Structures are given as C-alpha cells and as structure tokens.
Amino acid sequence: MSDALKHECGIALVRLLKPLEYYKEKYGTAFYGIQKMYLMMEKQHNRGQDGAGFASIKLDVEPGQRYISRVRSNHSQPIQDVFKQINERISEELKAQPEIGDDVQKIKSEIPYVGELFLGHVRYGTFGKNSIESVHPFLRQSNWMHRNLILAGNFNMTNVKELFENLVELGQHPKEMADTVTVMEKIGHFLDKEVMQLYQDCKAEGYSKREASPVIAERLDIAKILARSAKNLDGGYAMAGLLGHGDAFVFRDPAGIRPAYFYQDDEVVVVASERPVIQTVFNVPFESVQEIDPGHALIIKKNGKVSMNQILEPTVKKACSFERIYFSRGSDAEIYQERKNLGKLILPAVLNAIDSDTDNTVFSYIPNTAETSFYGLVEAAQDFLNQRKNNYILENRNTLTAETLQELLAVKIRTEKVAIKDAKLRTFITEDSSRDDLVAHVYDVTYGVIKPEDNLVIIDDSIVRGTTLKMSIIKMMDRLKPKRIVIVSSAPQIRYPDCYGIDMAKLEGLVAFRAALTLLKERNLYHIVDEVYAKCKAQENFADTDVVNYVTAIYDQFTPEEISDKIAEMLSSPEINAEVKIIFQKVEDLHIACPKNLGDWYFTGDYPTPGGNRVVNRAFMNFYEGKDARAY
C-alpha cells in the first residue's frame, strides 16, 4: 500500500520424518532441514522484517546432551542475521572437528541447530516493541523434556487482560501482560498438569521414573491440552508449538482469521502461513498443499503420526480479506486471480469517474503490489473498448472504409508506469514542515506521457490513513498536469480498527472515519458522535458477548460515494490544479472477488469474535476522550 501498514507475522515449521542419514544420502547434506527453513522464512519476509527467530529440536538424544537450540534477531535484516549466526556456528564446529564431516550422527550430537524438528518466525513489531525479548519463538524451559515448550505465532488476542487474570487465578505469576507470553504460559500450565498426571499413571503401573519418560511422550494428548488452554481465547491466531521430546502442533482460530497451510509426504511435514511458499520450496503442486481447518490443530507426534484434531467448534469462516488484497504473496494461483478480479470489478466506477473517455485516459498503479489488480482493471477496460469498437463496426458496416477501420483498430487502452518509488529516500527529519517536503519526494514521476486533456487513473491496494496520498502521490501526479486524477482503491473504505493482527488500532488514524466526522459537522449531525459515545460508555463493563458495535452509526447517514468524495476533498489541497476523485471497491464486489476470505470487519464493522466489538467501542471512546492509546 502507499500508506505504510504493518502486519504480523509468518510461521514456518518443518518436521523431518526420516533419519538424518536419509537426507544426507538423497540430498547430499545433513543440513537439509536448516536449508529448507531458510528458504521458507525468506519466502515469507513480506510478512515481517522487524525480527526473525529459529528453533530446532533433536530427537532421541542421551541425557546431558543439548537438544534444543534457538536463535533470534532484531537486526535490520533479521532473517539473514539468524542464518548467518547458524552458519558461522556450524562452520566453527566443522573446522574444529573436520573428522565428523561425513558422520551424520556425530554432526547431530556435536553441532547445534541440526535436528529433525524446526520452527521459524518472522514478525513486525507492534505496540512499539521490537526488542529481542519480543521476537518469537518464545521458550518455556524445564528439566522435564516433555514440559519444554517453544511457541511462535501469527496472532493478536483481544482479551489479554482476561487471560492474564486467568493465569493469576491458577496461581501463576506471569512476567508480563503480552499475548504470546500469556498464551504460552496457559498452554504450559495444562501441559505441566497432563505430564504430571501421566507420570502418576505410569508410577501406578510400575514404571520407573526413567522408564516413564517415553511412555509419557507416547500418551501425551496434545489436543486435550490445547482444548483446555483455548477455552477463553478471543482473537485471530495461527500458533505453532514444539515440545522438547518432539511433539509439535499448529493451531488455528475458529473463524480462520489467520492463515496456515500444510503439506505432508513420507519425508516431511511442512507448515507455512502461505501456500506458494510450500509449493516453491518443496516443488509440490497447488492441490497438494492444504489449509489447516479453522478451530483445528495439525498435530505431529514424536513417532511421526500426523492428525488434524478439532480443538474448538469452528464458527462462520471469516478469513482475513487483507491477506488476498495485499499481505500474502501474489504468486498464489488463487490470490493472483482474485487480485485481477478486484481490478476488473471496479471498472464501472472508474468509467463513471472519467465519463467513459478511455481515449483520453492513462491507467497506472502505485505501489508495485497493486500491479496485479492493475492488470485486471486494464483487461476490463480493454474489453470495454473492444465492445465499443464492435458496436461502431456493426452500426457503420455499410459505410466503413479500410482507412477508418485501421484508425479504429489502432485505438488502445493507454497504460504507463508513471510513479517510481525512490527506495533509498528516508524521511529522517521529524520537524513537520521539513518532513512534509521530503515525503512529497518519496515518489518520482515519468514526465512526457500525460497530455493536458488526459485523465490519470492510479490504482492502489487500499487507502488507510491517506497521508502518503496527500503529501506525496497526488502532488507528484499533479506535476504531470492531467485534467483529472482518479485514485482507485482495490479495497473498500477502511472504517474500523483491526485487532487480529494488522496494525490499525486507532479510529482517528483512518481517513474514512475523519471524512465521516467532517460530514457530520457540515450537516449539523455531530450530536450523533455524542450519542455513540454515550452508548459505548454504557456498555463499558459488559461481557464481550453482550457488547454491540455502535460505531457503525457514524457512517449510517452517508452513502459510500459521499464519504469517498469527502476523502478526495480532504486529501487534495489548494495548490493541486487537477480535479481529484477517489473510488473505493464495493464490499459486495470484494466478496465476489475473494469468495473464500470473507473477513471484512475493517470495512463493515462485522467483527468475527465478541472481543472485536469491545475493541471498536474502546477505540471510539479513546478518540472521544482524547486519549492517545491503543484499544487492545
């Protein structure tokens, strides 16, 4: 997006199902798992560039031998830094002990990070936190192998305070109120209880303490532990966990908000946040990569058995539509077509904005991630032009000359690359007036391709805050001196905060909200703001299941077109000579384009969990009370 918008996060899990010697013989390396993890994480760098972490577990090691390794980084290129550290350590060990180079068992026992089970994570920092302590995977340690828990995830919980208080009631003393720590400690609590119960069972059956260990590993019921842990979770999540003895799981929220895909054959079990990552890294077809079902956990036992277990009752599936619009890599076969459809479906509104004058219109896109929807828009525009040509030919077939026909066929949809982002430019000055001037030069433009009578149509993924549009893009496009600038958003108007993983926590940051407030003032309807606040305040202490999203009333007085026109007015400025129009995708057309990802709460206010309504009301109360605070 032209507006900076952060999203968390990406997960990668690999479980090798064969002995390490197998991979050494077939692929020429005992480091096969590490290499695949590097590729899986690098292919998901779009999901987070503020931090990266890697953890591995060795199976069936002798007591006293280290079996868990972890490395994390919050450097400027964290994935590269993580694997640089890993490679340097491996090289040091091989240099110190060159004789172990072909001995796979020696490599496994002597070199850290080599193992059979791997978990990786990439993240964006949220809540202003990007310290190394905030980087996943998190580790809960114990001298009992089964009670070691490694956790990483792509999630936000709306009810962290409640979860924290639940832990306190269980007798724990959590070190901080963060969703990852809270969830890990809750899973860890029930893991501890299950292990202790199994130990008592083994003891009653006559097993010695040492003999009980493998029996506990075999009998440990991961689904039962997750079901107990997940009772009060409210949020969007895909969380992955490793247990010290070798069990693993990936658990997805009941509404399927956050994505998770897996692939399994006789060599590996693989999980990632995006399908094409698995397709590319393991060279497997689209249909071989499956989604983890909402409310289910993919469980991989130490013995290699894989199962899909229901943990929570699935609700109506509300998978995040922003995954399809922007966040996920566009190389996914379905996503590519969906993004093209987003462009195609918005053409009628574009034609209306340019008075159907495609001859005097140049189509372009910004930023590069909008390129696919641009292709769809241009294809639809070409179909429109072809239909216009067909009608003309049919109407004038008796008088049409070869020269006229040639002129007619020469007319094409005009497309240009008119905006180029200067990736090296940084707005390093914080003082507003100086910074604004720098922001205005983040993009360069291509001169000489626009005529004074032209419309310039620019398609973007979405418009969130509008800052970059106002301070940079519209000003730069106006330098080309078009008659009209039409900014097209392939997503609908973002009206409500997100609380399930996207960094949109404050209402006043959303340009659609600010436009609605302006319209309320202009039409003497601002009393609605006071009424909404009173209703939000009245349910401040309600249970989440009883809270209603009253903030929708802010928008109910206006058509989407009225809000769009007000946004265009707000994002323009007196020095802009061109007429500025802004067009947003219809929610109905978004659902047509992306039929499997119907999560649209940021556009409609229809939150998939009860905690969402509490969050949007809290965000509104923060705005009304002038509090610069997050709503969750």
C-alpha positions in Angstrom: 0.0 0.0 0.0 1.1 3.6 -0.5 0.2 4.0 3.2 2.6 2.1 5.5 0.6 -0.6 7.2 2.3 -3.3 9.3 1.1 -6.9 9.6 2.2 -9.7 11.8 3.6 -12.4 11.2 4.8 -15.5 9.3 5.4 -19.0 10.6 7.4 -21.9 9.2 7.6 -25.4 10.6 9.4 -28.4 9.2 9.4 -32.0 10.7 11.7 -34.5 9.0 10.1 -37.9 9.1 13.2 -39.9 8.1 16.6 -40.4 9.8 19.1 -37.6 9.0 21.2 -40.2 7.1 18.4 -40.4 4.6 18.6 -36.7 3.7 22.4 -36.9 3.6 22.3 -39.7 1.1 19.4 -38.3 -1.1 20.1 -34.6 -1.0 23.8 -34.6 -0.2 23.6 -32.8 3.1 22.8 -33.4 6.8 21.6 -29.7 6.9 18.6 -30.3 4.7 16.1 -29.1 7.3 18.0 -25.9 8.1 18.3 -25.1 4.4 14.6 -25.6 3.9 13.8 -23.4 6.9 16.0 -20.6 5.5 14.0 -20.7 2.2 10.7 -20.9 4.0 11.4 -17.9 6.1 13.0 -15.9 3.3 10.0 -16.5 1.1 7.8 -15.0 3.8 9.9 -11.9 4.5 6.9 -9.9 3.2 5.1 -10.9 6.5 7.7 -9.3 8.8 11.0 -7.6 8.6 11.5 -6.3 12.2 12.5 -9.6 13.8 13.1 -13.3 13.0 13.7 -16.4 15.1 14.6 -20.1 14.6 14.4 -23.0 16.9 15.3 -26.7 16.5 14.9 -29.9 18.4 17.0 -33.1 18.2 15.0 -36.3 18.8 16.2 -39.2 20.9 19.3 -37.7 22.5 21.1 -39.0 25.5 20.7 -37.3 28.9 23.2 -34.4 29.3 23.2 -33.7 25.6 21.7 -30.4 24.4 18.6 -31.0 22.3 17.0 -27.5 21.9 18.6 -24.6 20.0 17.2 -21.2 19.4 18.5 -18.0 17.8 16.6 -14.7 17.3 17.5 -11.4 15.7 16.0 -7.9 15.5 18.8 -6.6 13.2 17.9 -4.6 10.1 17.9 -7.9 8.0 16.9 -10.4 10.7 16.4 -13.5 8.6 19.9 -13.2 7.1 21.3 -12.4 10.5 19.7 -15.5 12.1 21.1 -17.9 9.5 24.5 -16.1 9.4 24.7 -17.0 13.1 23.7 -20.5 12.4 26.1 -21.0 9.5 29.0 -19.4 11.5 28.4 -21.8 14.4 28.2 -24.8 12.1 31.4 -23.8 10.2 33.2 -23.3 13.6 32.3 -26.8 14.7 33.2 -28.4 11.3 36.5 -26.5 11.3 37.3 -27.6 14.9 36.3 -31.3 14.2 36.9 -31.9 10.5 36.7 -35.7 11.0 32.9 -35.5 11.7 32.1 -34.1 8.3 30.6 -37.3 6.9 29.4 -38.8 10.2 25.7 -37.7 10.4 25.2 -38.9 14.0 28.3 -37.1 15.1 27.1 -33.9 13.3 23.8 -34.3 15.1 25.3 -34.8 18.5 28.1 -32.2 18.2 26.6 -29.3 16.2 23.7 -27.2 17.4 20.7 -26.4 15.2 20.9 -29.8 13.4 17.8 -31.9 14.3 14.5 -33.2 13.0 12.1 -30.6 14.1 12.3 -26.9 13.2 10.2 -23.8 13.9 10.7 -20.3 12.3 9.1 -16.9 12.7 9.2 -13.5 11.0 7.4 -10.5 12.6 6.6 -6.9 12.5 7.0 -5.0 15.8 3.7 -4.0 17.4 2.9 -1.8 20.4 6.2 0.0 19.7 8.1 -3.1 20.9 10.9 -4.5 18.8 13.3 -5.6 21.5 14.9 -9.0 21.1 12.7 -10.2 24.0 9.7 -9.7 21.8 10.9 -11.8 19.0 9.5 -15.3 18.5 9.9 -18.2 19.1 9.4 -18.0 22.9 10.8 -20.7 25.1 9.4 -22.1 28.3 12.1 -24.3 29.8 12.1 -27.3 32.2 14.3 -30.1 33.2 11.5 -32.4 32.2 11.9 -32.9 28.4 8.1 -33.1 27.8 7.5 -29.8 29.6 9.8 -27.7 27.4 7.5 -25.6 25.2 8.6 -23.5 22.2 5.9 -21.2 20.8 5.6 -18.9 17.8 2.6 -17.5 16.1 0.8 -15.1 13.9 -1.8 -13.7 16.3 -3.4 -11.0 18.3 -5.6 -11.6 21.3 -8.3 -9.1 22.1 -8.6 -10.2 25.8 -5.0 -10.4 27.0 -6.0 -8.8 30.3 -8.6 -11.5 31.0 -6.2 -14.3 30.0 -3.6 -12.7 32.3 -6.0 -12.7 35.2 -6.9 -16.3 34.5 -3.2 -17.3 35.0 -3.1 -15.4 38.2 -6.2 -17.3 39.4 -4.3 -20.5 38.5 -1.6 -19.5 41.0 0.9 -18.3 38.4 2.9 -15.1 38.4 3.3 -14.1 34.7 6.3 -11.9 34.0 4.4 -9.6 31.6 1.0 -9.0 30.1 1.7 -9.8 26.5 -0.4 -12.1 24.4 2.4 -14.5 23.4 3.7 -14.9 26.9 0.1 -15.3 28.3 -0.9 -17.9 25.7 2.4 -19.8 26.2 2.0 -19.8 30.0 -1.5 -21.1 29.7 -0.6 -23.9 27.4 2.4 -24.6 29.6 0.2 -24.8 32.7 -2.0 -27.5 31.2 1.0 -29.3 29.7 2.5 -29.5 33.2 -0.7 -30.9 34.6 -1.0 -33.5 31.9 2.6 -34.6 32.2 2.3 -35.0 36.0 -0.9 -37.0 35.6 0.7 -39.3 33.1 3.7 -39.7 35.4 1.4 -40.7 38.3 -0.4 -43.2 35.9 3.0 -44.7 34.9 4.1 -44.9 38.5 0.9 -46.7 39.4 1.6 -49.2 36.6 5.0 -50.0 37.9 7.2 -48.0 35.6 10.4 -46.5 37.0 10.9 -42.7 36.5 13.3 -43.3 33.7 11.0 -45.9 32.0 8.1 -43.5 32.3 9.6 -40.8 30.1 9.0 -42.5 26.7 5.6 -43.7 27.8 4.6 -40.1 28.7 5.8 -39.0 25.3 3.6 -41.6 23.6 0.5 -41.0 25.7 0.6 -37.2 25.8 -2.7 -35.8 24.4 -1.8 -32.6 22.6 -5.4 -32.0 21.5 -6.6 -32.3 25.1 -4.0 -29.8 26.3 -4.9 -27.3 23.6 -8.6 -27.6 24.2 -8.2 -26.8 27.9 -5.8 -23.9 27.1 -8.0 -22.4 24.4 -11.3 -22.0 26.2 -11.2 -18.3 26.7 -9.1 -17.2 23.7 -10.6 -14.4 21.7 -8.6 -13.3 18.7 -7.2 -14.3 15.3 -4.3 -16.8 15.5 -2.2 -19.5 13.9 0.1 -20.6 16.6 2.8 -23.2 16.3 4.4 -25.1 19.2 7.2 -27.6 19.8 7.6 -29.8 22.8 11.0 -30.8 24.0 10.6 -34.5 23.4 9.5 -34.0 19.7 5.7 -33.5 19.5 4.6 -30.4 17.5 1.3 -28.6 16.7 -0.1 -25.8 14.7 -3.5 -24.5 16.0 -5.8 -22.1 14.0 -8.6 -19.9 15.4 -12.2 -21.0 14.9 -13.0 -18.3 12.4 -10.0 -19.0 10.3 -8.9 -15.3 10.6 -5.1 -16.0 10.3 -3.9 -18.4 7.6 -2.0 -21.6 7.9 -1.2 -24.2 5.2 0.5 -27.6 5.4 2.0 -30.3 3.2 2.9 -33.9 4.1 4.6 -36.8 2.3 6.8 -39.7 3.5 9.8 -37.4 4.1 8.5 -34.2 5.7 5.6 -32.4 7.3 5.6 -28.7 6.5 3.5 -25.7 7.7 3.7 -22.1 6.5 1.5 -19.0 6.6 1.3 -19.0 2.8 0.6 -21.8 0.2 3.1 -20.8 -2.5 5.9 -20.8 0.0 5.5 -24.5 0.4 4.9 -25.0 -3.3 8.1 -23.3 -4.2 10.4 -24.6 -1.5 9.3 -28.2 -1.8 8.3 -28.2 -5.5 4.8 -29.5 -5.0 1.6 -28.7 -6.9 -1.1 -26.4 -5.6 -3.6 -29.2 -4.8 -1.0 -30.9 -2.5 -0.9 -28.0 -0.1 -3.9 -27.9 2.2 -5.4 -25.4 4.7 -5.4 -26.3 8.4 -9.1 -26.2 9.2 -10.4 -23.4 11.4 -10.7 -24.4 15.1 -8.4 -27.4 14.4 -4.8 -28.2 15.2 -2.4 -30.1 13.0 -0.6 -32.4 15.5 2.6 -34.2 14.7 3.6 -36.8 17.3 7.2 -37.7 18.0 6.6 -41.1 16.3 5.7 -39.2 13.1 1.9 -39.7 13.3 0.1 -36.7 11.9 -3.5 -35.9 12.6 -6.0 -33.0 12.3 -7.9 -32.5 15.5 -10.8 -30.2 16.3 -9.9 -28.1 19.3 -12.7 -25.5 19.3 -16.0 -25.5 17.4 -15.5 -23.7 14.1 -17.6 -20.5 13.7 -18.6 -18.8 10.4 -15.3 -18.6 8.5 -14.1 -15.0 8.4 -10.6 -15.4 6.9 -8.8 -12.0 6.6 -9.5 -10.5 3.2 -6.4 -8.3 3.5 -4.4 -11.4 3.0 -5.8 -11.6 -0.5 -5.8 -7.8 -1.2 -2.2 -7.1 0.0 -0.4 -9.2 2.6 0.1 -12.6 1.0 2.4 -13.1 -1.9 0.7 -12.7 -5.2 2.3 -15.8 -6.6 -0.5 -17.9 -5.1 -2.7 -19.1 -8.0 -6.0 -18.2 -6.3 -4.7 -14.9 -5.0 -3.4 -13.8 -8.3 -6.8 -14.3 -10.0 -8.6 -12.7 -7.0 -6.5 -9.5 -7.3 -7.1 -9.3 -11.0 -10.8 -9.6 -10.3 -10.6 -6.8 -7.8 -9.4 -4.6 -10.7 -12.0 -5.8 -13.1 -14.9 -5.3 -10.8 -14.1 -1.7 -10.1 -14.0 -0.6 -13.7 -17.7 0.5 -13.9 -17.0 3.1 -11.2 -13.8 4.2 -13.0 -15.7 4.6 -16.2 -18.2 6.8 -14.4 -15.4 8.9 -13.0 -13.8 9.5 -16.4 -17.1 9.9 -18.3 -16.2 6.7 -20.2 -13.5 8.6 -22.0 -10.9 5.9 -22.3 -9.2 7.6 -25.3 -8.0 10.4 -23.1 -7.2 8.3 -20.0 -3.9 6.9 -18.8 -4.0 3.9 -16.5 -1.3 3.2 -13.9 -0.7 1.8 -10.4 1.1 2.5 -7.2 2.8 0.8 -5.4 4.1 -2.3 -7.1 1.9 -4.6 -5.0 -1.1 -3.1 -6.9 0.2 -4.3 -10.2 -2.0 -7.4 -10.4 -5.2 -5.6 -9.8 -4.0 -3.0 -12.4 -3.8 -5.9 -14.9 -7.4 -6.8 -14.1 -8.5 -3.2 -14.4 -6.8 -2.8 -17.8 -8.2 -6.1 -19.1 -11.7 -5.0 -18.2 -11.0 -1.6 -19.8 -9.8 -3.3 -23.0 -13.0 -5.4 -23.1 -15.0 -2.2 -22.8 -13.0 -0.6 -25.6 -13.4 -3.7 -27.8 -17.1 -3.7 -27.2 -17.2 0.0 -28.2 -15.3 -0.9 -31.4 -17.6 -3.8 -32.2 -20.7 -1.6 -31.8 -19.2 1.0 -34.1 -18.3 -1.5 -36.7 -21.8 -3.1 -36.6 -23.5 0.3 -36.8 -21.4 1.6 -39.7 -20.6 -1.6 -41.6 -22.1 -0.3 -44.8 -20.0 2.8 -44.9 -16.8 1.6 -43.2 -13.6 2.2 -45.2 -10.3 0.4 -44.8 -8.7 3.7 -43.5 -11.5 4.2 -40.9 -11.2 0.6 -39.8 -7.4 0.9 -39.4 -7.8 4.1 -37.3 -10.4 2.4 -35.2 -8.3 -0.7 -34.5 -5.3 1.4 -33.6 -7.1 2.9 -30.6 -5.8 1.1 -27.4 -6.0 1.5 -23.7 -3.1 3.7 -22.6 -1.0 2.3 -19.8 2.1 3.9 -18.4 4.5 3.5 -15.4 4.0 7.0 -14.0 5.3 6.6 -10.5 8.5 5.2 -9.3 9.3 4.9 -5.6 12.7 6.1 -4.5 13.6 3.2 -2.2 16.7 5.0 -0.8 14.9 8.1 0.3 14.3 8.3 4.0 12.3 10.9 5.9 14.9 11.4 8.6 13.7 14.8 9.7 10.9 14.8 12.3 10.1 18.5 12.2 6.8 18.7 10.3 7.3 21.3 7.6 10.7 19.9 6.6 9.5 16.3 6.8 6.4 17.1 4.6 8.7 18.3 1.8 10.7 15.1 2.0 7.6 12.9 1.9 6.5 14.7 -1.2 9.5 13.4 -3.0 9.3 9.7 -2.0 8.0 9.0 -5.5 9.4 10.1 -8.8 7.2 10.6 -11.9 7.6 9.8 -15.5 7.3 13.0 -17.5 6.0 13.4 -21.0 3.3 10.7 -21.1 0.3 12.8 -19.9 -1.5 15.3 -22.1 -3.4 18.3 -20.6 -6.8 16.8 -21.6 -6.0 13.4 -20.0 -7.5 11.7 -17.0 -4.8 9.9 -14.9 -6.2 6.7 -13.2 -3.9 5.3 -10.5 -4.9 2.0 -8.7 -3.7 1.3 -5.2 -4.2 -1.7 -2.9 -6.1 0.3 -0.3 -6.2 3.7 1.3 -5.8 3.6 5.1 -4.7 6.9 6.5 -4.3 8.9 3.3 -1.1 10.6 4.5 1.1 9.4 1.6 -1.6 10.3 -0.9 -2.0 13.8 0.4 1.7 14.6 1.0 3.3 12.8 -1.9 1.3 10.9 -4.6 -1.3 13.4 -5.5 1.2 16.3 -5.6 3.6 14.3 -7.8 0.8 13.2 -10.2 -0.3 16.9 -10.5 3.1 17.8 -11.8 2.2 15.8 -14.9 -0.6 18.3 -15.5 -3.5 15.9 -16.1 -7.1 17.2 -16.3 -8.3 14.8 -13.6 -6.6 12.4 -11.1 -8.6 9.4 -10.2 -7.2 7.3 -7.3 -8.7 3.8 -7.2 -8.6 1.6 -4.1 -9.0 -2.1 -4.9 -10.2 -2.4 -1.3 -13.3 -0.8 0.3 -13.2 2.1 2.7 -11.3 1.1 5.9 -13.7 2.3 8.6 -12.9 0.3 11.7 -9.8 -0.7 13.6 -8.3 -4.2 13.4 -7.5 -6.2 16.4 -6.5 -9.6 14.9 -3.0 -8.9 13.6 -3.0 -5.7 11.4 -1.5 -2.6 13.0 -4.7 -0.4 12.9 -5.6 0.3 16.5 -6.9 3.9 16.4 -10.0 5.2 14.7 -8.8 8.7 14.2 -6.0 7.5 12.0 -8.4 6.2 9.4 -9.2 8.7 6.7 -12.7 7.3 6.2 -13.5 8.0 9.9 -12.2 11.5 9.6 -14.2 12.1 6.5 -17.4 10.9 8.2 -16.8 13.2 11.2 -16.3 16.1 8.8 -19.6 15.4 7.1 -21.4 15.1 10.4 -20.1 18.6 11.3 -21.0 20.1 8.0 -24.6 18.7 8.1 -25.2 19.6 11.8 -25.3 16.0 12.8 -22.4 15.9 15.2 -24.7 15.1 18.0 -24.6 11.5 16.7 -21.0 11.4 17.9 -22.1 12.2 21.5 -24.9 9.6 21.2 -22.5 6.9 20.1 -20.1 7.8 22.9 -22.9 7.5 25.5 -23.9 4.1 24.1 -20.3 2.9 24.1 -19.7 4.1 27.6 -22.9 2.5 28.9 -21.6 -1.0 27.9 -18.0 -0.4 29.0 -18.3 -3.1 31.7 -20.5 -5.5 29.7 -19.3 -9.1 28.9 -17.8 -9.2 25.4 -20.7 -11.3 24.2 -23.2 -8.5 25.1 -21.3 -5.6 23.5 -22.8 -4.1 20.4 -20.8 -2.1 17.8 -22.5 1.3 17.9 -19.7 3.0 16.0 -21.5 2.0 12.7 -23.9 4.9 13.3 -21.1 7.3 12.5 -21.3 6.1 8.8 -25.0 5.3 8.5 -26.0 8.9 7.5 -24.0 8.8 4.3 -23.6 6.8 1.1 -20.1 5.4 0.4 -19.8 7.8 -2.5 -20.4 10.8 -0.2 -17.6 9.6 2.1 -15.3 9.0 -0.9 -16.0 12.5 -2.3 -15.2 14.0 1.1 -11.9 12.0 1.3 -10.9 13.3 -2.1 -11.6 16.8 -0.9 -9.6 16.3 2.3 -6.6 14.7 0.5 -6.4 17.4 -2.1 -5.0 20.9 -1.4 -5.3 24.4 -2.9 -2.1 24.1 -5.0 -3.4 21.0 -6.8 -4.7 22.0 -10.3 -6.2 18.7 -11.4 -9.7 17.6 -10.3 -9.2 14.8 -7.8 -11.6 11.8 -7.4 -11.2 8.8 -5.2 -13.0 5.5 -5.8 -13.3 2.5 -3.4 -14.2 -1.1 -4.1 -17.7 -2.1 -3.0 -17.8 -4.6 -0.2 -20.1 -6.8 -2.3 -17.6 -6.9 -5.1 -14.8 -7.7 -2.7 -16.7 -10.8 -1.7 -17.3 -11.7 -5.3 -13.5 -11.4 -6.0 -12.4 -13.1 -2.8 -15.1 -15.7 -2.0 -13.0 -17.7 0.4 -11.9 -14.8 2.6 -15.0 -13.0 3.8 -13.4 -11.4 6.9 -14.3 -7.7 6.3 -14.7 -6.2 9.8 -12.3 -3.3 9.0 -14.7 -2.3 6.2 -18.1 -3.2 7.7 -17.6 -3.4 11.5 -18.8 -7.0 11.4 -16.2 -8.5 13.8 -15.8 -12.3 13.9 -15.3 -12.6 17.7 -17.0 -10.8 20.6 -13.8 -9.1 21.6 -13.9 -7.1 18.3 -16.9 -5.1 19.3 -15.3 -4.3 22.6 -12.2 -3.1 20.8 -14.0 -0.8 18.3 -16.0 0.8 21.1 -12.9 1.3 23.2 -11.2 2.8 20.2 -14.1 5.3 19.8 -14.1 6.2 23.5 -10.3 6.8 23.3 -10.9 9.1 20.4 -13.8 10.9 22.1 -11.9 11.3 25.3 -8.7 12.5 23.6 -6.7 9.5 24.8 -3.7 8.6 22.6 -4.0 4.9 23.5 -4.4 1.6 21.7 -7.8 -0.1 22.0 -6.4 -3.5 22.8 
